[in-house]
Amino acid sequence: MMFAGPLVPADDHLNHQIADTFATVSQTDRAWTEKVAASAYSNDGRLQMDFGVGKYTNRGVIDAFGGVSRGTDQWTVRASRSLTPDVDSVSVGPLHYEIVEPMTRVRFALDPNDVVPISFEWNFTAVVPAVLENREQHRSLGGTRIDADLVRYHQIGVASGWVEVDGERTEFDDSTWISTRDHSWGVRYYVGNPVTDIPPAPELGASSHHMIWMPVLMQREDGSRCGFHLYYTASTSELVGSSLQVQGGFEYPDGRRDVVVSAVPELKYRPDNRRLLGGTIAVTLASGEDHLLTVTPMSDTGFHLGTGLYFGFDGDIHGVWHGPLHVTGEYIADCDAPQTARRLHQLRDAVVEVHDQGDGTRGWGNIQTMVIGAHPGLGLDADTSFV
């Protein structure tokens, strides 16, 4: 009888927190996930890369994706493999994630492959320390089950390296390229195929949801830099009422933070594909100081995370077993087209320029938005809504 999981190289370190090996997590939920996601892009939005890796210990699977967005075109490579016997490795086929210096430098790479003609290697270097976001916990509508329970930290920095698309190689450095990353762990939604032998979820009735997640590297006129991050969710439904959650703030290289306590977005979206067109976000800090931020999209569409299996893609979804090693992907043209956007889902990393109208500080970052349901104030009706 095995009373503990198999030993792995991580077990040599003095970081254990449960009476088991690092091959095992404390929970038995099949949706337990540890996930890394990152984006790198030129500050003019012309070229962008995204990368993600997910480890599903209780499903015996690790999967990853890497992709490039240029204009409205997108190339993606996805890979999935058995978690064992190489439990400690964070390489999945041609995709590689390497911690060069903890909390400071990370390497993301996609090798040349037979799926689509892209490859890259970028080195993330932190400008500000990583920041732990508020713990996220979501209960089922009946209140009897915790559907999601996870923690996440994000970090804002710069990128250097190279990317190759269709034989055209571009080298870049940290003078004009930004990179952000996040790392989360816990129980998540949309892991594995939906369970079919439980009661259906109650109907929400008329409902709406507006989500913004935005890390930005800001630069003052004197050349000094700081980060800004906002995570905003506003939801209403006939069944459960309304909720509003705001977190974020300005983040400084010495670890200080000016925390956001309220945010009022005045953003515009294109109705047929719900792509961000720009606008302003008014934020108030805990100090009482107000900032009005102008948000301007720099990229034509951004990298759609659907091809990385967020919310599923063409029948596939995170954490599904595809055998010892499975590599696939695709090239998608005209991601801006409404029918294509619905296939790819709303969630995307869109490159934006952010201007603080108060002190003149400017920055560049990636914004993720979802606007679901009818939002009359934004000129959006329920008929054009999609996930």
For each residue, the residues with C-beta under 8 A, 3 or more apart:
1:
2: 5
3:
4: 19 20 21 24
5: 2 20 21 22 23 24
6: 21 23 84 87
7: 11 21 23
8: 11 21 22 23 87 88
9: 12 88
10: 13 15 22 88
11: 7 8 16 21 22
12: 9
13: 10
14:
15: 10
16: 11 19 20 22
17:
18: 24 26
19: 4 16
20: 4 5 16 23 24 26
21: 4 5 6 7 8 11 24
22: 5 8 10 11 16 87 88
23: 5 6 7 8 20 57 87
24: 4 5 18 20 21 57
25: 32 57 58
26: 18 20
27: 32 58 187
28: 58
29: 32 58 187
30: 56 58 59 191 192 319
31: 58 187 188 189 191 192 319
32: 25 27 29 56 57 58 186 187
33: 54 55 56 150 184 185 186 187 188 191 318 319
34: 54 55 57 183 184 185
35: 52 53 54 55 183 184 185 188
36: 51 52 53 54 90 97 181 182 183
37: 50 51 52 181 182 308
38: 50 51 52 106 108 124 179 180 181 182
39: 48 49 50 51 179 180 181 303 349 366
40: 48 49 108 122 124 159 161 177 178 179
41: 45 47 48 49 159 177 178 179 299 349 351 364 366
42: 45 46 47 48 172 176 177 351
43: 176 177 178 298 351 353 364
44: 176 298
45: 41 42 48 297 298 299 300 351
46: 42 70 71 299
47: 41 42 68 69 70 163 170
48: 39 40 41 42 45 68 69 70 299 302 303 349 351
49: 39 40 41 66 67 68 69 108 120 122 163 303
50: 37 38 39 65 66 67 69 303 305 308 349
51: 36 37 38 39 64 65 66 67 95 97 108 110
52: 35 36 37 38 64 65 66 305 308
53: 35 36 62 63 64 90 92 95 97
54: 33 34 35 36 62 63 64 318 319
55: 33 34 35 62 83 90
56: 30 32 33 59 60 61 62 63 83 191 192 318 319
57: 23 24 25 32 34 60 83
58: 25 27 28 29 30 31 32
59: 30 56 83 191 192 319 321
60: 56 57 82 83 84 321
61: 56 80 81 82 83 319 320 321 322
62: 53 54 55 56 80 81 83 90 92
63: 53 54 56 78 79 80 81 92 309 318 319
64: 51 52 53 54 78 79 80 92 93 95 97
65: 50 51 52 76 77 78 79 95 307 308 309 329
66: 49 50 51 52 76 77 94 95 108 109 110 118 120
67: 49 50 51 74 75 76 77 118 303 307 308 329
68: 47 48 49 74 75 118 120 163 165 303
69: 47 48 49 50 73 74 299 301 302 303 304 335
70: 46 47 48 73 74 165
71: 46 300 301
72: 300 301 333 334 335 336
73: 69 70 331 332 333 334 335
74: 67 68 69 70 301 303 304 307 331 332 335 344
75: 67 68 116 117 118 165 329 330 331 332
76: 65 66 67 116 307 308 329 330 332
77: 65 66 67 94 95 110 113 115 116 118 327 328 329
78: 63 64 65 307 308 309 316 327 328 329
79: 63 64 65 92 93 94 95 325 326 327 328
80: 61 62 63 64 92 320 321 322 323 325 326
81: 61 62 63 92 93 324 325 326
82: 60 61 321 323 324 325
83: 55 56 57 59 60 61 62 86 87
84: 6 60 87
85:
86: 83 89
87: 6 8 22 23 83 84
88: 8 9 10 22
89: 86
90: 36 53 55 62 96 97 98
91: 95 96 97
92: 53 62 63 64 79 80 81 95
93: 64 79 81 113 325 327
94: 66 77 79 110 111 112 113 119 327
95: 51 53 64 65 66 77 79 91 92 109 110 111
96: 90 91 107 108 109 110 111
97: 36 51 53 64 90 91 106 107 108
98: 90 106 107 109
99: 102 105 106
100: 104 105 106 107 123
101: 104 105
102: 99
103: 126 129 130 155
104: 100 101 125 126
105: 99 100 101 123 124 125 126
106: 38 97 98 99 100 123 124 181
107: 96 97 98 100 121 122 123 124
108: 38 40 49 51 66 96 97 120 121 122 124
109: 66 95 96 98 120 121 122
110: 51 66 77 94 95 96 113 118 119 120 121
111: 94 95 96 119
112: 94 119 164
113: 77 93 94 110 116 119 327 329
114: 327
115: 77 327 328 329 330
116: 75 76 77 113 329 330 331
117: 75 164 165 166 167
118: 66 67 68 75 77 110 163 164 165 166
119: 94 110 111 112 113 163 164
120: 49 66 68 108 109 110 161 162 163 164
121: 107 108 109 110 161 162
122: 40 49 107 108 109 159 160 161 162 163 172 177 179
123: 100 105 106 107 159 160 161
124: 38 40 105 106 107 108 155 157 158 159 179 181
125: 104 105 157 158 159 160 174 179
126: 103 104 105 129 130 155 156 157
127: 156 157 158 217 225 227 253
128: 131 155 156 157 225 226 227 251 252 253
129: 103 126 155 251 253 255
130: 103 126 153 154 155 183
131: 128 153 154 155 227 229 251 257
132: 151 152 153
133: 136 151 152 153 154 231 247
134: 231 245 247
135: 149 150 151
136: 133 148 149 150 151 152 186
137: 146 148 149
138: 146 147 148 149 189
139: 143 144 145 146 147
140: 143 144 145 146 147 201
141: 201 202 204 239 240
142: 145 202
143: 139 140
144: 139 140
145: 139 140 142
146: 137 138 139 140 149 187
147: 138 139 140 187 189
148: 136 137 138 186 187 188 189
149: 135 136 137 138 146 186 187
150: 33 135 136 184 185 186 187 188
151: 132 133 135 136 184 185 186
152: 132 133 136 182 183 184
153: 130 131 132 133 182 183 184
154: 130 131 133 180 181 182 215 229
155: 103 124 126 128 129 130 131 180 181 182
156: 126 127 128 178 180 215 216 217 227 229 251 365
157: 124 125 126 127 128 178 179 180 181 217
158: 124 125 127 174 177 178 179 217
159: 40 41 122 123 124 125 172 174 177 178 179
160: 122 123 125 172 173 174 177
161: 40 120 121 122 123 171 172
162: 120 121 122 169 170 171 172
163: 47 49 68 118 119 120 122 169 170 172
164: 112 117 118 119 120 167 168 169 170
165: 68 70 75 117 118 168 170
166: 117 118
167: 117 164
168: 164 165
169: 162 163 164
170: 47 162 163 164 165
171: 161 162
172: 42 122 159 160 161 162 163 176 177
173: 160 176 177
174: 125 158 159 160 177
175:
176: 42 43 44 172 173
177: 40 41 42 43 122 158 159 160 172 173 174
178: 40 41 43 156 157 158 159 217 364 365 366
179: 38 39 40 41 122 124 125 157 158 159
180: 38 39 154 155 156 157 215 217 365 366
181: 36 37 38 39 106 124 154 155 157
182: 36 37 38 152 153 154 155 215
183: 34 35 36 130 152 153
184: 33 34 35 150 151 152 153 188
185: 33 34 35 150 151
186: 32 33 136 148 149 150 151
187: 27 29 31 32 33 146 147 148 149 150
188: 31 33 35 148 150 184 191 318
189: 31 138 147 148
190: 310 311 312 317 318
191: 30 31 33 56 59 188 317 318 319
192: 30 31 56 59 317 318 319 320
193: 317 320
194:
195: 198
196:
197:
198: 195
199:
200:
201: 140 141
202: 141 142 239
203: 239
204: 141 207 237 238 239 240
205: 237 238 239
206: 237 238 373 374 382
207: 204 235 236 237 238 239 372 373
208: 235 236 237 372 373 374 375
209: 233 234 235 370 371 372 373
210: 232 233 234 235 265 369 370 371 372 375
211: 232 233 368 369 370 371
212: 230 231 232 233 265 267 281 367 368 369
213: 230 231 232 367 368 369
214: 228 229 230 231 248 295 352 354 365 366 367 368
215: 154 156 180 182 227 228 229 365 366
216: 156 227 228 229 352 354 363 364 365
217: 127 156 157 158 178 180 225 227 363 364 365
218: 225 226 227 228 250 354 356 361 362 363
219: 223 224 225 361 362 363
220: 223 224 225 226 359 360 361
221: 360 361
222:
223: 219 220
224: 219 220
225: 127 128 217 218 219 220 253
226: 128 218 220 250 251 252 253
227: 127 128 131 156 215 216 217 218 250 251 252
228: 214 215 216 218 248 249 250 251 293 354 363 365
229: 131 154 156 214 215 216 248 249 251
230: 212 213 214 246 247 248 260 263 281 283
231: 133 134 212 213 214 245 246 247 248
232: 210 211 212 213 245 246 248 263 265
233: 209 210 211 212 243 244 245
234: 209 210 242 243 244 245
235: 207 208 209 210 242 243 244
236: 207 208 241 242 243
237: 204 205 206 207 208 240 241
238: 204 205 206 207
239: 141 202 203 204 205 207
240: 141 204 237 243
241: 236 237
242: 234 235 236
243: 233 234 235 236 240
244: 233 234 235
245: 134 231 232 233 234
246: 230 231 232 260 261 262 263
247: 133 134 230 231 260
248: 214 228 229 230 231 232 259 260 263 283
249: 228 229 257 258 259 260 285
250: 218 226 227 228 257 258 285
251: 128 129 131 156 226 227 228 229 256 257
252: 128 226 227 255 256 257
253: 127 128 129 225 226
254:
255: 129 252
256: 251 252
257: 131 249 250 251 252
258: 249 250 285 286 287 289
259: 248 249 285 286
260: 230 246 247 248 249 263 283 284 285 286
261: 246 284 285 286
262: 246 283 284
263: 230 232 246 248 260 281 282 283 284
264: 281 282 283
265: 210 212 232 279 280 281
266: 279 280 281 282
267: 212 276 277 278 279 280 281 295 369 378
268: 276 277 278 279 378 379
269: 274 275 276 277 369 371 378 379 380
270: 273 274 275 277
271: 274 379 380 381 384
272: 338 384
273: 270 336 337 338 341 342
274: 269 270 271 341 346 369 370 371 380 384 385 386
275: 269 270 297 301 302 336 341 348 350
276: 267 268 269 279 295 297 350 352 367 369
277: 267 268 269 270 297
278: 267 268 294 295 296 297
279: 265 266 267 268 276 294 295
280: 265 266 267 292 293 294 295
281: 212 230 263 264 265 266 267 292 293 295
282: 263 264 266 290 291 292 293
283: 230 248 260 262 263 264 290 291 293
284: 260 261 262 263 288 289 290 291
285: 249 250 258 259 260 261 288 289 290 291
286: 258 259 260 261
287: 258
288: 284 285
289: 258 284 285
290: 282 283 284 285 358
291: 282 283 284 285 356 357 358
292: 280 281 282 356 357 358
293: 228 280 281 282 283 354 355 356 357
294: 278 279 280 354 355 357
295: 214 267 276 278 279 280 281 352 353 354 367
296: 278 352 353 354 355
297: 45 275 276 277 278 302 350 351 352
298: 43 44 45 351 352 353 364
299: 41 45 46 48 69 302 350 351
300: 45 71 72 336
301: 69 71 72 74 275 304 335 336 348 350
302: 48 69 275 297 299 348 349 350 351 366
303: 39 48 49 50 67 68 69 74 348 349
304: 69 74 301 307 335 341 344 345 347 348
305: 50 52 308 310 345 347 348 349 368
306: 309 310 311 312 313 343 344 345 347
307: 65 67 74 76 78 304 313 329 330 332 344
308: 37 50 52 65 67 76 78 305 313
309: 63 65 78 306 312 313 316 317 318
310: 190 305 306 313 318 345 347
311: 190 306 345 347 387
312: 190 306 309 315 316 317
313: 306 307 308 309 310 316 317 343 344 345
314: 343
315: 312
316: 78 309 312 313 320
317: 190 191 192 193 309 312 313 320
318: 33 54 56 63 188 190 191 192 309 310
319: 30 31 33 54 56 59 61 63 191 192
320: 61 80 192 193 316 317
321: 59 60 61 80 82
322: 61 80 326
323: 80 82 326
324: 81 82
325: 79 80 81 82 93
326: 79 80 81 322 323
327: 77 78 79 93 94 113 114 115
328: 77 78 79 115
329: 65 67 75 76 77 78 113 115 116 307
330: 75 76 115 116 307
331: 73 74 75 116
332: 73 74 75 76 307 335 340 344
333: 72 73
334: 72 73 337 340
335: 69 72 73 74 301 304 332 340 341 344
336: 72 273 275 300 301 340 341
337: 273 334 340 341
338: 272 273 341 342
339: 342 343
340: 332 334 335 336 337 343 344
341: 273 274 275 304 335 336 337 338 344 345 346 386
342: 273 338 339 345 386
343: 306 313 314 339 340
344: 74 304 306 307 313 332 335 340 341 348
345: 304 305 306 310 311 313 341 342 386 387
346: 274 341 369 370 371 372 386 387
347: 304 305 306 310 311 368 369 370
348: 275 301 302 303 304 305 344 368 369
349: 39 41 48 50 302 303 305 366 367 368
350: 275 276 297 299 301 302 366 367 368 369
351: 41 42 43 45 48 297 298 299 302 364 365 366
352: 214 216 276 295 296 297 298 364 365 366 367
353: 43 295 296 298 362 363 364
354: 214 216 218 228 293 294 295 296 362 363 364 365
355: 293 294 296 360 361 362
356: 218 291 292 293 359 360 361 362
357: 291 292 293 294 360
358: 290 291 292
359: 220 356
360: 220 221 355 356 357
361: 218 219 220 221 355 356
362: 218 219 353 354 355 356
363: 216 217 218 219 228 353 354
364: 41 43 178 216 217 298 351 352 353 354
365: 156 178 180 214 215 216 217 228 351 352 354
366: 39 41 178 180 214 215 302 349 350 351 352
367: 212 213 214 276 295 349 350 352
368: 211 212 213 214 305 347 348 349 350
369: 210 211 212 213 267 269 274 276 346 347 348 350
370: 209 210 211 274 346 347 387
371: 209 210 211 269 274 346 375 378 380 385
372: 207 208 209 210 346 385 386 387
373: 206 207 208 209 382 385
374: 206 208 380 381 382 385
375: 208 210 371 378 379 380
376: 379 380 381
377:
378: 267 268 269 371 375
379: 268 269 271 375 376
380: 269 271 274 371 374 375 376 384 385
381: 271 374 376 384 385
382: 206 373 374 385
383:
384: 271 272 274 380 381
385: 274 371 372 373 374 380 381 382
386: 274 341 342 345 346 372
387: 311 345 346 370 372
